[in-house]
Amino acid sequence: MLNVPRSGALDFVSLGALIHRLDPGIIPFRKANQVAIHVSGGEFNCAANLSDCFQMKTGIATAMVDYPIGDLIHERVRAMGVKPFYKKFAHDGVRGPNMATVYSDQGHGVRGPVVFYNRSNEAAGMLKAGDFNWSEIFSGGVRWFHSGGIFAALSPTTPEVIIEGMKAAKAAGAVTSFDLNYRAKLWQISGGLDKAQQTLRKIVEHVDVLVGNEEDLQKGLGLKGQDVEHSSKLDPSAFFGMMAEVTKELPNVKAVATTLREVLSTNRHKWSAVLWMEGKTYQAKEADLDVIDRIGGGDGFASGLIYGLLTEKDPQTALNLGWAHGALLTTYPGDTTMATLKEVEKMASGGSARVDR
């Protein structure tokens, strides 16, 4: 069973890279003349969502660079109510180290979003075991610890930091979770598919709750499953069909969850979510989404699910909360939440989009 501590100075701590995303809206970058700046990072998004929408006490362990981009990012961390635990780096004024930049237009209609990166000389990739005093971070108690596969892919040392953090969190009594977030581009420059599977399998040995779809499980962990390319995007059978393999290969994992999304166009998606937990299966209902910005929707789902489990909701209710929050997040620009708990609960319980007067 998931034994979530009832109390702690921090409900949730994540470990990962902070980034800033440049967003020209529906204009492709090659024609852009202005951008919005969104502070992001998969692990930070979860901490920010849980703090801002769900009113949980959260923290982020990450790298921070002392220069104006770092100041911009830090301001957003504070604004979202997340307690920072920084390993600080000095900037040389020219080459870095840097806070990573992600470039992502929103696409429109038949034109999908295009995402590319500048993670050159990224401070988060320089993090190594011993950089964080986990005993001090967890000294008042911690209930949940989270990290992800993008951070694991940044360098040879970041997986070591994740495992160190997982072990310390376990020793402090916390539940541990990991979002596989398999990104072929990142792993291609970090050793390829074999390296990804070798690395992620070592991390997942310390994990209670996994977030990831069939492709993440197959490519990221090397588990066997059916051809995901030719199955319906909303059919949960391929996902649930892999749970016997998860049970056999990863006996420590108590729950696996993912979103189901069929992209009809950039701005029109069909949306659902599924959860396997301790041998039982759960599915959220299907919704039609009118999408403004899809980036961060998966982190929105994970945040709502984790909130449900932290607050001792039954698995179906926890899944519904994740499904609802992830859906709402796609209706805002940027990567982090603008929803309220009341709005999430309303959608999770079947509420409509009628005017709230």
C-alpha positions as CSV (number, residue, x, y, z in Angstrom):
1,M,0.0,0.0,0.0
2,L,0.9,3.7,-0.4
3,N,1.8,4.8,3.1
4,V,1.6,8.6,2.8
5,P,2.7,10.3,6.0
6,R,-0.2,12.3,7.6
7,S,1.9,15.4,8.3
8,G,5.2,17.1,7.5
9,A,6.8,20.5,7.2
10,L,6.6,19.9,3.5
11,D,3.9,18.1,1.7
12,F,5.8,17.8,-1.5
13,V,9.4,18.3,-2.7
14,S,10.6,17.9,-6.3
15,L,14.0,17.7,-7.8
16,G,14.7,18.9,-11.3
17,A,15.7,21.7,-13.7
18,L,14.1,25.1,-13.8
19,I,13.9,26.5,-17.3
20,H,12.3,29.5,-19.0
21,R,10.1,28.9,-22.1
22,L,9.9,31.5,-24.8
23,D,6.5,31.5,-26.4
24,P,5.6,33.6,-29.5
25,G,2.0,32.4,-29.4
26,I,0.6,31.1,-32.7
27,I,3.4,32.8,-34.7
28,P,6.2,30.4,-35.7
29,F,9.6,31.4,-34.4
30,R,11.0,32.2,-37.8
31,K,8.4,35.0,-38.1
32,A,8.2,36.1,-34.5
33,N,8.9,39.6,-33.2
34,Q,7.8,39.2,-29.6
35,V,7.5,36.4,-27.0
36,A,6.0,35.6,-23.7
37,I,8.3,34.1,-21.0
38,H,7.0,31.2,-19.0
39,V,9.0,29.7,-16.1
40,S,8.7,26.0,-16.2
41,G,10.3,22.6,-15.7
42,G,8.3,19.4,-15.2
43,E,9.2,18.9,-11.6
44,F,8.8,22.6,-10.8
45,N,5.4,22.6,-12.5
46,C,4.1,20.0,-10.1
47,A,5.4,21.8,-7.1
48,A,4.0,25.1,-8.4
49,N,0.6,23.6,-9.2
50,L,0.3,21.8,-5.8
51,S,1.2,25.1,-4.0
52,D,-0.9,27.6,-6.0
53,C,-4.0,25.6,-6.8
54,F,-4.1,22.9,-4.2
55,Q,-2.6,25.0,-1.3
56,M,0.0,22.4,-0.4
57,K,3.4,23.2,1.2
58,T,5.9,22.5,-1.5
59,G,9.6,22.9,-2.3
60,I,12.0,22.5,-5.3
61,A,15.6,21.4,-5.1
62,T,17.4,22.7,-8.2
63,A,20.2,24.7,-9.7
64,M,20.1,28.5,-9.8
65,V,22.5,30.9,-11.6
66,D,23.2,34.3,-10.3
67,Y,22.3,36.5,-13.3
68,P,19.1,38.3,-14.5
69,I,17.6,35.2,-16.0
70,G,18.0,33.4,-12.7
71,D,16.4,36.4,-11.0
72,L,13.4,36.2,-13.4
73,I,13.0,32.5,-12.7
74,H,13.4,32.9,-8.9
75,E,10.7,35.6,-8.9
76,R,8.3,33.1,-10.4
77,V,9.2,30.4,-7.9
78,R,8.4,32.8,-5.1
79,A,5.2,33.9,-6.8
80,M,3.9,30.4,-7.0
81,G,4.6,29.8,-3.3
82,V,7.3,27.2,-3.7
83,K,10.2,27.0,-1.2
84,P,13.5,26.9,-3.1
85,F,16.5,24.8,-2.2
86,Y,19.2,26.0,-4.6
87,K,22.6,24.9,-5.5
88,K,23.9,28.3,-6.7
89,F,26.3,28.9,-9.6
90,A,28.0,32.1,-10.6
91,H,27.6,33.3,-14.2
92,D,30.8,34.4,-16.0
93,G,29.0,37.2,-17.9
94,V,29.5,35.5,-21.3
95,R,29.2,31.8,-21.5
96,G,27.3,30.7,-18.4
97,P,26.5,28.4,-16.8
98,N,23.0,29.1,-17.9
99,M,19.4,28.5,-17.0
100,A,18.1,26.4,-19.9
101,T,15.8,28.0,-22.6
102,V,13.0,26.1,-24.3
103,Y,11.4,27.6,-27.4
104,S,7.9,26.6,-28.2
105,D,5.2,28.2,-30.3
106,Q,1.6,27.2,-29.7
107,G,0.8,26.1,-33.2
108,H,-2.8,26.4,-34.5
109,G,-5.3,24.2,-36.1
110,V,-3.6,21.8,-38.5
111,R,-0.2,23.2,-37.5
112,G,1.3,21.6,-34.5
113,P,3.5,23.2,-31.9
114,V,7.3,23.1,-32.6
115,V,9.6,22.7,-29.6
116,F,13.4,23.0,-29.5
117,Y,15.9,23.8,-26.9
118,N,19.1,25.5,-25.8
119,R,20.4,23.5,-22.9
120,S,24.0,24.3,-23.6
121,N,26.1,24.7,-20.5
122,E,23.0,24.2,-18.3
123,A,23.6,24.6,-14.6
124,A,21.1,21.9,-13.7
125,G,23.2,19.4,-15.7
126,M,26.1,20.2,-13.4
127,L,24.3,19.0,-10.3
128,K,25.9,16.0,-8.6
129,A,25.4,13.8,-5.6
130,G,26.3,15.7,-2.4
131,D,25.1,19.1,-3.7
132,F,21.9,19.1,-1.5
133,N,21.7,18.6,2.2
134,W,18.7,16.2,2.2
135,S,18.7,15.8,6.0
136,E,18.3,19.5,6.4
137,I,15.7,19.8,3.6
138,F,13.6,16.9,5.1
139,S,14.3,17.8,8.7
140,G,10.7,18.9,9.5
141,G,9.2,15.9,7.7
142,V,8.3,15.4,4.0
143,R,5.3,13.5,2.6
144,W,6.1,13.1,-1.1
145,F,9.2,13.4,-3.2
146,H,9.2,13.7,-7.0
147,S,11.6,13.8,-10.0
148,G,11.5,13.0,-13.7
149,G,13.2,11.6,-16.8
150,I,14.0,14.9,-18.4
151,F,16.3,15.9,-15.5
152,A,17.7,12.3,-15.5
153,A,18.8,12.8,-19.2
154,L,20.7,16.0,-18.7
155,S,24.1,14.6,-17.7
156,P,25.8,11.5,-16.2
157,T,25.6,13.0,-12.7
158,T,21.9,14.0,-12.5
159,P,20.6,10.4,-12.1
160,E,22.9,10.0,-9.1
161,V,21.3,13.1,-7.6
162,I,17.9,11.6,-8.2
163,I,18.8,8.3,-6.6
164,E,20.4,10.1,-3.6
165,G,17.3,12.2,-3.1
166,M,15.0,9.1,-3.5
167,K,16.9,7.2,-0.8
168,A,16.9,10.2,1.6
169,A,13.2,10.7,1.0
170,K,12.4,7.0,1.6
171,A,14.5,7.2,4.9
172,A,12.3,10.2,5.9
173,G,9.2,8.2,5.3
174,A,8.0,9.9,2.1
175,V,6.3,8.4,-0.9
176,T,8.4,8.7,-4.1
177,S,7.2,9.4,-7.6
178,F,8.8,9.7,-11.0
179,D,7.5,11.0,-14.3
180,L,9.3,9.0,-17.0
181,N,8.9,11.8,-19.6
182,Y,10.9,9.9,-22.2
183,R,12.4,12.4,-24.7
184,A,14.3,10.7,-27.5
185,K,16.1,14.0,-28.5
186,L,17.6,14.4,-25.0
187,W,18.6,10.7,-24.6
188,Q,20.1,10.7,-28.1
189,I,22.8,13.1,-26.9
190,S,23.0,11.4,-23.5
191,G,23.9,7.9,-24.7
192,G,20.9,6.7,-26.7
193,L,18.1,4.2,-25.9
194,D,20.2,1.6,-24.1
195,K,21.6,4.3,-21.8
196,A,18.1,5.6,-21.1
197,Q,16.8,2.2,-20.2
198,Q,19.8,1.4,-18.0
199,T,19.6,4.7,-16.2
200,L,15.8,4.9,-15.7
201,R,15.6,1.3,-14.5
202,K,18.1,2.1,-11.7
203,I,16.1,5.1,-10.7
204,V,12.7,3.3,-10.7
205,E,14.0,0.8,-8.2
206,H,13.4,3.5,-5.6
207,V,10.0,4.7,-6.9
208,D,6.5,4.0,-5.5
209,V,4.4,5.9,-8.2
210,L,5.2,6.1,-11.9
211,V,3.7,8.6,-14.3
212,G,4.1,7.5,-17.9
213,N,2.3,6.0,-20.9
214,E,2.9,2.8,-22.8
215,E,5.6,4.4,-24.9
216,D,7.4,5.7,-21.8
217,L,7.2,2.3,-20.3
218,Q,8.4,0.5,-23.4
219,K,11.1,2.9,-24.6
220,G,12.2,4.4,-21.2
221,L,12.2,1.1,-19.2
222,G,12.5,-1.5,-21.9
223,L,9.2,-3.3,-20.8
224,K,7.4,-5.4,-23.3
225,G,4.0,-4.3,-24.7
226,Q,1.9,-4.0,-27.8
227,D,2.6,-1.7,-30.7
228,V,1.5,1.7,-29.4
229,E,1.7,3.3,-32.8
230,H,-1.3,1.4,-34.1
231,S,-3.6,1.4,-31.1
232,S,-6.3,4.0,-30.3
233,K,-4.9,6.9,-28.3
234,L,-7.9,6.7,-26.0
235,D,-8.0,2.9,-25.6
236,P,-6.6,2.0,-22.1
237,S,-6.1,-1.7,-23.0
238,A,-2.5,-1.3,-24.2
239,F,-1.6,0.6,-21.0
240,F,-3.4,-1.8,-18.6
241,G,-2.0,-4.7,-20.6
242,M,1.5,-3.7,-19.5
243,M,0.7,-3.8,-15.8
244,A,1.5,-7.5,-15.5
245,E,5.0,-6.7,-16.9
246,V,5.3,-3.8,-14.4
247,T,4.4,-6.0,-11.5
248,K,6.9,-8.7,-12.6
249,E,9.8,-6.3,-13.5
250,L,9.2,-3.5,-11.0
251,P,7.6,-5.1,-7.9
252,N,8.3,-1.9,-5.8
253,V,6.0,0.2,-8.0
254,K,2.5,0.5,-6.4
255,A,0.8,2.8,-8.9
256,V,1.2,3.9,-12.6
257,A,-0.8,6.6,-14.2
258,T,-1.0,8.5,-17.4
259,T,-3.1,10.8,-19.6
260,L,-4.8,9.6,-22.8
261,R,-5.0,12.1,-25.5
262,E,-6.2,12.0,-29.1
263,V,-5.1,15.1,-31.0
264,L,-7.8,16.0,-33.6
265,S,-6.1,19.3,-34.2
266,T,-3.7,21.6,-32.2
267,N,-6.7,23.2,-30.5
268,R,-9.1,20.2,-30.3
269,H,-8.2,17.2,-28.2
270,K,-10.0,14.2,-26.8
271,W,-8.8,13.7,-23.2
272,S,-8.9,11.0,-20.6
273,A,-6.6,9.4,-18.0
274,V,-6.0,6.0,-16.4
275,L,-4.6,4.7,-13.1
276,W,-3.4,1.3,-12.1
277,M,-3.0,1.0,-8.4
278,E,-2.1,-2.0,-6.4
279,G,-3.7,-4.4,-8.9
280,K,-6.8,-2.4,-9.6
281,T,-7.6,-0.3,-12.7
282,Y,-9.4,3.1,-12.9
283,Q,-10.3,5.3,-15.9
284,A,-11.5,8.9,-16.0
285,K,-14.2,9.8,-18.4
286,E,-13.5,11.3,-21.8
287,A,-13.6,15.1,-22.4
288,D,-13.4,17.3,-25.5
289,L,-10.8,20.0,-24.9
290,D,-10.5,23.4,-26.7
291,V,-6.8,23.9,-26.2
292,I,-5.0,27.2,-25.8
293,D,-1.6,25.8,-24.8
294,R,-1.0,22.1,-24.3
295,I,2.4,22.4,-22.7
296,G,2.2,21.4,-19.0
297,G,-1.0,19.5,-19.3
298,G,0.7,16.2,-18.2
299,D,2.3,17.9,-15.2
300,G,-1.2,19.3,-14.4
301,F,-2.6,15.8,-14.4
302,A,0.2,14.5,-12.2
303,S,-0.3,17.4,-9.7
304,G,-4.0,16.7,-9.3
305,L,-3.5,13.0,-8.9
306,I,-0.8,13.5,-6.3
307,Y,-3.0,16.0,-4.4
308,G,-5.8,13.4,-4.3
309,L,-3.4,10.7,-2.9
310,L,-1.9,13.2,-0.4
311,T,-5.3,14.0,0.9
312,E,-6.4,10.3,1.2
313,K,-9.0,10.4,-1.6
314,D,-10.0,7.1,-3.0
315,P,-8.1,6.2,-6.3
316,Q,-10.9,7.0,-8.6
317,T,-11.4,10.5,-7.1
318,A,-7.7,11.1,-7.1
319,L,-7.6,10.2,-10.8
320,N,-10.6,12.4,-11.6
321,L,-8.9,15.4,-9.9
322,G,-5.7,14.8,-12.0
323,W,-7.8,14.5,-15.1
324,A,-9.7,17.7,-14.4
325,H,-6.7,19.8,-13.4
326,G,-4.7,18.7,-16.5
327,A,-7.7,19.5,-18.7
328,L,-8.0,23.0,-17.1
329,L,-4.3,23.7,-17.5
330,T,-4.6,23.4,-21.3
331,T,-7.0,26.4,-21.2
332,Y,-4.3,28.8,-19.9
333,P,-1.2,30.1,-21.6
334,G,2.0,28.9,-19.9
335,D,3.1,25.8,-18.1
336,T,1.7,26.2,-14.6
337,T,-1.8,26.5,-13.2
338,M,-4.2,29.3,-13.0
339,A,-7.0,27.1,-11.7
340,T,-8.6,27.2,-8.3
341,L,-9.3,24.1,-6.2
342,K,-13.0,24.9,-6.5
343,E,-12.8,24.8,-10.3
344,V,-10.9,21.5,-10.3
345,E,-13.4,19.9,-8.0
346,K,-16.3,21.2,-10.0
347,M,-15.0,19.6,-13.2
348,A,-13.9,16.4,-11.5
349,S,-17.4,15.9,-10.2
350,G,-19.0,16.5,-13.6
351,G,-19.6,20.3,-13.6
352,S,-20.1,22.2,-16.9
353,A,-18.6,25.3,-18.4
354,R,-21.7,27.4,-17.9
355,V,-21.2,31.0,-16.7
356,D,-20.5,31.0,-12.9
357,R,-22.6,34.0,-11.8
